[in-house]
């Protein structure tokens, strides 16, 4: 082996010296992008089939390459494959092993492509699969919320604004609000999937390739809707990653809001919910404690999801066309957001499925705070013809009277209310009760 070959087997012809140890460390991404191995092999198989179809390589060479790639997939699945940091990334690790298995024919696999369009293709494939899996988990959590809504459609609780009791609602309505949020989250992910589902393969480094390739063929083989339109954009675009990260952060935000309510409801001061032991933790010093740590962790992990979005957008904000090594920083945040959101969705589903809702306490709380005051104002408008602002003033005076008497609105005497508005009748009590 020559000195040039010692510098780097894959790209070292231009270089006399090998990279320094620190350069190898900062340049290597295999610790992160090895998660793309399945997509890398799938894309390489489609590329090899296309090369043979277009007579760019021989059919027997393509078969040899594909058999070797399938062998590598088996090795990775069984844990027999050795990932090497010296080979930088998943693409070179697989290609180097392919050369060990089938010899120089392996070098023909990289004909008419670059690592630039290769990684862009792999990353889109991985993100597409991640979206499909997250959408399933979102739907499962929606089903859990739907079951709770059906079970508690007649159970009354206080609805809040400013965390103050506002109007009576049902637990079903409250749970369904989060199901609606999750539905929008799912639709956002699906929209993201639709936009990312174009194939960069064949764009090569940035300017395409002189070989007579068939990009439509590889796009179809890989399940893409069509090839990307512009080769420079194809290898440098990561807005699909940004969009994925935003969708994950927005979903995490919704889960965090629900987690916050679970945490509040689980306090003795509220007593609306009791989490199962399997979704709670204790205290090392206070034996009475039953902490909603799973909910708190869901709430806390929102920070990771938001941070990943900011990190990726910061990486992209000043990159000139086309590919830049900065884009090596694109995958870790996406992988982490997928892992984090997946865990949060599973945790939230587990907490809600095993929780006990204290509906008696909810109803009792709904009877406090004069939550039927708005219904009283509406009754004055609909039955007495008062302008709403006047009805609002009358109702406020009645609430103030109830406060002075330390009683509920439906415990006031009719005559007492008639001192404020003489036309009030006994029918008023129909709207004052929860």
C-alpha positions in Angstrom: 0.0 0.0 0.0 1.4 3.4 -0.9 1.6 6.4 1.4 -1.3 8.0 -0.4 -3.4 4.9 0.2 -2.4 5.0 3.9 -3.8 8.5 4.2 -7.4 7.4 3.6 -8.5 4.4 1.5 -11.7 6.1 0.3 -10.6 9.6 -0.5 -6.8 9.8 0.2 -5.4 10.0 -3.3 -4.9 13.8 -3.0 -3.3 13.5 0.4 0.1 12.4 1.6 -0.4 12.4 5.3 -3.2 10.7 7.3 -5.5 12.9 9.4 -4.4 13.8 12.9 -6.1 11.9 15.8 -8.2 15.0 16.7 -9.2 15.4 13.0 -10.3 11.8 12.9 -12.4 12.4 16.1 -14.1 15.6 14.9 -14.6 14.2 11.4 -16.0 10.9 12.4 -19.8 10.5 12.6 -20.1 6.8 12.7 -21.2 6.9 16.4 -24.3 8.8 15.3 -25.0 7.9 11.7 -24.7 4.1 12.1 -28.4 4.3 12.8 -28.8 4.9 9.1 -27.3 1.5 8.2 -30.6 0.0 7.0 -31.4 2.9 4.9 -27.9 3.1 3.5 -28.0 -0.6 2.4 -31.5 -0.2 1.0 -30.5 2.8 -1.0 -27.3 1.1 -2.2 -29.2 -1.9 -3.4 -31.6 0.3 -5.4 -28.6 2.2 -6.9 -26.9 -1.1 -7.9 -30.0 -2.4 -9.5 -30.3 0.9 -11.5 -26.7 0.8 -12.6 -27.2 -2.7 -14.0 -30.5 -1.8 -15.6 -28.8 1.1 -17.4 -25.8 -1.1 -18.4 -23.4 1.1 -16.4 -22.2 -2.0 -14.5 -22.7 -5.7 -15.5 -25.6 -7.7 -14.1 -23.3 -10.2 -12.4 -21.5 -7.3 -10.8 -24.7 -5.9 -9.4 -25.7 -9.3 -8.1 -22.4 -9.7 -6.4 -22.8 -6.2 -4.8 -26.3 -6.9 -3.7 -25.5 -10.2 -2.2 -22.6 -8.6 -0.3 -24.9 -5.8 1.0 -27.4 -8.3 2.2 -24.6 -10.2 4.0 -23.6 -6.9 5.7 -27.2 -6.3 6.8 -27.2 -9.8 8.4 -23.9 -9.0 10.2 -25.2 -5.7 11.6 -28.5 -7.2 12.7 -26.7 -10.0 14.6 -24.0 -7.6 16.1 -21.2 -9.2 14.2 -20.3 -6.0 12.2 -17.5 -3.9 13.5 -18.1 -0.1 13.1 -14.8 1.7 12.7 -14.3 5.4 13.6 -11.3 5.5 11.2 -13.8 5.0 8.3 -15.7 8.1 9.3 -19.3 7.3 8.6 -21.8 4.6 7.9 -21.3 4.8 4.1 -17.6 4.2 4.2 -18.0 1.5 6.9 -20.4 -0.4 4.7 -18.4 0.1 1.5 -15.1 -1.0 3.2 -16.7 -4.2 4.5 -18.2 -4.8 1.0 -14.8 -4.6 -0.5 -13.6 -7.2 2.1 -16.4 -9.5 1.1 -16.5 -9.2 -2.7 -13.2 -7.5 -3.7 -12.7 -4.6 -6.1 -16.2 -5.0 -7.6 -17.3 -3.1 -4.5 -15.7 0.0 -5.8 -18.2 0.1 -8.7 -21.1 0.7 -6.3 -20.1 4.3 -5.9 -20.4 5.0 -9.6 -22.7 7.9 -10.5 -23.3 8.9 -6.9 -21.6 10.9 -4.1 -21.7 10.6 -0.3 -23.6 13.9 -0.6 -26.7 12.5 -2.3 -26.2 9.2 -0.5 -26.6 10.7 3.0 -29.4 13.0 1.9 -31.3 9.9 0.6 -30.6 7.9 3.7 -31.6 10.7 6.0 -34.9 11.2 4.2 -35.6 7.5 4.3 -34.9 7.4 8.0 -37.0 10.5 8.8 -39.9 9.2 6.7 -39.9 5.9 8.7 -39.6 7.9 12.0 -42.7 10.0 11.0 -44.7 6.8 10.2 -43.8 5.3 13.6 -44.6 8.5 15.6 -47.9 8.9 13.8 -48.9 5.4 15.0 -48.0 6.3 18.6 -49.9 9.6 18.3 -53.0 7.8 17.1 -52.7 5.3 20.0 -52.6 8.1 22.5 -55.5 9.7 20.7 -57.4 6.4 21.2 -56.6 6.4 24.9 -57.9 10.0 25.2 -61.0 9.0 23.2 -61.7 6.1 25.6 -61.4 8.4 28.5 -63.8 10.9 26.8 -66.3 8.2 26.3 -66.0 6.9 29.8 -66.3 10.4 31.4 -68.7 12.2 29.1 -71.1 12.9 32.0 -68.5 13.6 34.7 -68.4 17.3 35.5 -65.3 19.2 36.4 -64.4 22.9 36.6 -63.0 24.4 33.4 -60.3 26.9 34.0 -59.1 30.2 32.6 -56.1 31.8 34.3 -56.1 28.6 36.4 -59.2 30.0 38.1 -62.5 28.1 38.0 -64.4 29.5 35.0 -67.3 27.3 33.9 -68.4 23.7 34.4 -67.2 21.3 31.7 -67.0 17.6 31.5 -63.8 15.6 31.8 -64.6 14.2 28.3 -64.4 17.7 26.9 -61.1 18.3 28.6 -59.5 15.1 27.4 -60.9 15.6 23.9 -59.1 19.0 23.7 -55.8 17.2 23.9 -56.9 14.7 21.3 -57.6 17.6 19.0 -54.1 19.0 19.6 -52.6 15.6 18.8 -54.6 15.3 15.6 -53.1 18.6 14.4 -49.7 17.2 15.4 -50.2 14.1 13.4 -51.3 16.1 10.3 -48.2 18.3 10.6 -46.0 15.2 10.6 -47.8 13.9 7.6 -47.5 17.2 5.8 -43.8 17.1 6.6 -43.6 13.5 5.2 -45.2 14.6 1.9 -42.7 17.4 1.4 -39.6 15.3 2.2 -40.6 12.3 0.1 -38.5 13.2 -3.0 -35.3 11.3 -3.9 -31.9 13.1 -3.9 -30.2 10.0 -5.3 -28.5 10.8 -8.6 -27.7 14.4 -7.7 -24.2 13.2 -6.9 -21.9 15.8 -5.2 -24.0 18.8 -6.4 -24.1 18.9 -10.2 -25.5 15.6 -11.2 -23.6 12.9 -13.1 -22.7 12.2 -16.8 -23.7 8.6 -16.5 -27.1 7.6 -18.1 -28.8 7.0 -14.8 -32.5 6.6 -14.2 -33.5 8.7 -11.2 -37.2 7.8 -11.6 -36.4 4.2 -11.2 -34.5 4.6 -7.9 -37.1 7.0 -6.6 -39.8 4.4 -7.3 -37.8 1.6 -5.8 -37.2 3.6 -2.6 -40.9 4.6 -2.2 -40.3 8.3 -3.1 -42.9 10.2 -5.0 -40.4 11.5 -7.5 -36.8 12.7 -7.8 -35.8 16.1 -6.4 -35.9 18.9 -8.9 -32.6 20.6 -8.3 -29.4 18.8 -7.6 -27.7 21.5 -5.6 -30.8 21.9 -3.4 -31.1 18.1 -3.1 -27.7 17.6 -1.4 -27.8 20.7 0.8 -31.5 21.0 1.9 -32.3 20.0 5.4 -35.5 21.9 5.9 -37.2 18.5 6.1 -35.1 17.9 9.2 -36.0 21.4 10.6 -39.7 20.7 9.9 -39.5 17.3 11.6 -37.9 18.9 14.6 -40.6 21.6 14.7 -43.3 18.9 14.5 -41.6 17.0 17.4 -41.2 20.1 19.5 -44.9 21.2 18.9 -46.1 17.7 19.8 -43.9 17.7 22.9 -45.3 21.1 23.9 -48.8 19.7 23.8 -47.7 16.7 25.8 -46.1 19.1 28.3 -49.3 21.0 28.8 -51.2 17.8 29.5 -48.3 16.7 31.8 -48.6 20.0 33.7 -52.3 19.4 34.3 -51.7 15.9 35.5 -49.1 17.2 37.9 -51.5 19.8 39.3 -54.4 17.4 39.4 -52.3 14.8 41.3 -51.7 17.2 44.3 -53.7 16.7 47.4 -54.9 20.3 47.0 -56.7 19.3 43.8 -57.1 15.6 44.2 -58.5 15.1 40.7 -56.3 12.2 39.7 -54.4 9.3 41.2 -51.5 7.9 39.2 -50.8 4.2 39.5 -47.7 3.1 41.4 -46.1 2.0 38.2 -46.0 5.6 36.9 -45.0 7.3 40.2 -41.9 7.5 42.4 -41.3 8.0 46.1 -39.1 10.1 48.2 -35.9 8.9 49.9 -36.8 11.0 53.0 -40.5 11.6 53.0 -42.4 8.3 53.1 -45.8 9.8 52.4 -44.7 11.2 49.0 -46.1 9.8 45.7 -44.5 11.9 43.0 -45.7 12.2 39.4 -42.2 12.0 38.1 -43.2 10.5 34.7 -45.4 13.5 34.0 -42.6 15.8 35.2 -40.1 14.2 32.9 -42.5 14.5 29.9 -42.8 18.2 30.8 -39.0 18.5 31.2 -38.1 16.8 28.0 -39.9 19.5 26.1 -36.7 21.5 26.6 -34.7 18.9 24.7 -37.1 19.0 21.8 -37.1 22.8 21.6 -33.3 22.8 21.9 -32.9 20.4 19.1 -34.9 22.6 16.8 -32.9 25.7 17.7 -29.6 23.7 17.3 -30.5 22.5 13.8 -31.7 25.9 12.6 -28.5 27.5 13.9 -26.4 25.0 12.0 -28.3 25.8 8.8 -28.6 29.6 9.1 -25.5 30.7 7.1 -24.5 27.7 4.9 -23.7 28.5 1.3 -24.6 26.0 -1.4 -24.1 23.2 -1.7 -22.9 20.5 0.8 -20.9 21.6 3.8 -19.4 19.5 6.5 -21.6 21.4 9.0 -24.4 19.2 7.8 -22.8 16.3 9.7 -24.4 17.9 12.7 -27.9 17.4 11.2 -28.7 13.9 12.5 -28.0 13.8 16.2 -30.7 16.3 17.0 -33.3 14.5 14.8 -32.4 11.1 16.2 -32.7 12.5 19.8 -36.0 14.2 19.1 -37.4 11.0 17.7 -36.2 9.0 20.7 -37.4 11.6 23.2 -40.9 12.1 21.6 -41.4 8.4 21.2 -40.7 7.9 24.9 -42.9 10.7 25.9 -45.9 9.4 23.9 -45.5 6.0 25.4 -45.2 7.4 28.9 -48.3 9.6 28.5 -50.3 6.7 27.2 -49.2 4.5 30.1 -50.0 7.1 32.7 -53.5 7.9 31.4 -54.5 4.2 30.9 -53.6 3.3 34.5 -54.8 6.5 36.2 -57.9 6.9 38.4 -59.8 10.1 37.9 -61.5 11.3 41.1 -64.7 12.4 39.5 -66.4 13.2 42.9 -63.7 15.6 43.8 -63.9 17.1 40.3 -67.6 17.7 40.7 -67.2 19.2 44.1 -64.6 21.6 42.8 -66.9 22.6 39.9 -69.5 23.6 42.5 -67.1 26.0 44.0 -65.9 29.3 42.5 -69.4 30.4 41.2 -68.8 28.6 37.9 -72.4 28.9 36.8 -72.3 32.7 36.9 -72.0 32.9 33.1 -75.1 30.7 32.8 -76.9 33.2 35.1 -75.9 36.1 32.9 -77.0 34.3 29.8 -80.4 33.5 31.5 -80.9 37.2 32.2 -80.3 38.0 28.5 -82.4 35.2 27.1 -85.4 35.5 29.6 -85.4 39.1 30.6 -84.0 40.7 27.5 -81.2 42.5 29.3 -78.2 43.7 27.2 -75.4 41.3 28.0 -73.3 44.1 29.7 -76.2 44.9 32.0 -76.7 41.1 32.7 -73.0 40.9 33.4 -73.3 43.7 36.0 -76.4 42.1 37.7 -74.7 38.8 37.8 -71.5 40.3 39.4 -73.7 41.8 42.1 -75.4 38.5 42.8 -72.0 36.7 43.0 -70.8 39.4 45.4 -73.9 38.7 47.6 -73.1 35.0 47.6 -69.6 35.8 48.7 -70.8 37.9 51.6 -73.2 35.1 52.6 -70.5 32.4 52.1 -72.9 30.3 50.0 -73.2 28.9 46.5 -75.3 30.7 43.9 -78.0 28.0 44.0 -78.2 28.4 47.8 -79.3 32.1 47.6 -82.9 33.0 48.3 -85.0 34.1 45.4 -86.0 37.2 47.2 -82.4 38.1 47.8 -81.7 38.0 44.1 -84.8 39.9 43.3 -83.5 42.8 45.4 -80.9 43.2 42.7 -83.1 42.3 39.7 -86.8 42.2 40.6 -87.8 40.2 37.4 -85.8 37.1 38.3 -88.1 34.1 38.7 -87.7 30.7 40.3 -86.6 29.3 36.9 -83.2 30.8 37.6 -82.3 27.9 39.7 -82.3 25.6 36.7 -79.1 27.2 35.5 -77.5 27.8 38.9 -77.0 24.1 39.6 -74.1 22.2 38.1 
